[in-house]
Amino acid sequence: MTEAPVRSALLAVLAEILPGLSPAEVTDDKTLDELGADSVDRVEIVTGLVHRLGQDRSIAALADEPDIGRLIARLSEGSAG
């Protein structure tokens, strides 16, 4: 999977969970914390993203990704996890 559909899915999930967030604020170097997500939001974002993409991934492993760019890259690698 390329990064474009992962990025699109991420923006859709972020719009649901952090409705005040502008898509322009979502840059690869930002963390979910920096975007205003608390611990519950982060779990909901990663869970929603994995669900939208139809992937079977470890939520805990993805939560360890340091920033948006790495999270997108990891989810673009495929559905194994």
Secondary structure as GFF3:
##gff-version 3
##sequence-region A 1 81
A	DSSP	alpha_helix	3	17	.	.	.	ID=ss1
A	DSSP	three_ten_helix	23	25	.	.	.	ID=ss2
A	DSSP	alpha_helix	39	53	.	.	.	ID=ss3
A	DSSP	alpha_helix	59	63	.	.	.	ID=ss4
A	DSSP	alpha_helix	68	76	.	.	.	ID=ss5
###
